[in-house]
Amino acid sequence: MTQKNLATGYIRKIKVVEKNRKYYIWQFLNEYNQWVNLNSTLEQDLEREYFNYIFDRSNRSNSEFFYRLPFLNQNLYSLDFNTFIQTNLNTGVTRKIKRILT
């Protein structure tokens, strides 16, 4: 984003700084019944895909998002945005997922 001084023609870069910005985090329910934050890189991907799912009415029939957890393992997971259930497609293990505003 840029700002232009109309009197001098000088152009400079600017940015918007949001204070106290609220954002969403994604968590899963682990085997000890505790909610654990997901990896921040994965959160960004989930948030983007969830946003696309919510606002793209033509794609509402496909509620699943497939991903691999970076640096952890090579298992393939699916997350169903209708049920908020994560499924490990290699083992069949399922977990609850939630999205919360901080």
JOHU-V850878 format. One record per helix or strand of 2 or more residues. SS is the DSSP state (a for helix, b for strand). FROM is the first residue (numbers start at 1). TO is the last residue. Records with the same first field share a line. If there is no record, write none. Layout:
SS=FROM-TO, FROM-TO
This chain:
b=2-4, 11-13, 24-29, 35-37, 64-68, 76-80, 85-88, 94-101
a=40-55, 57-59
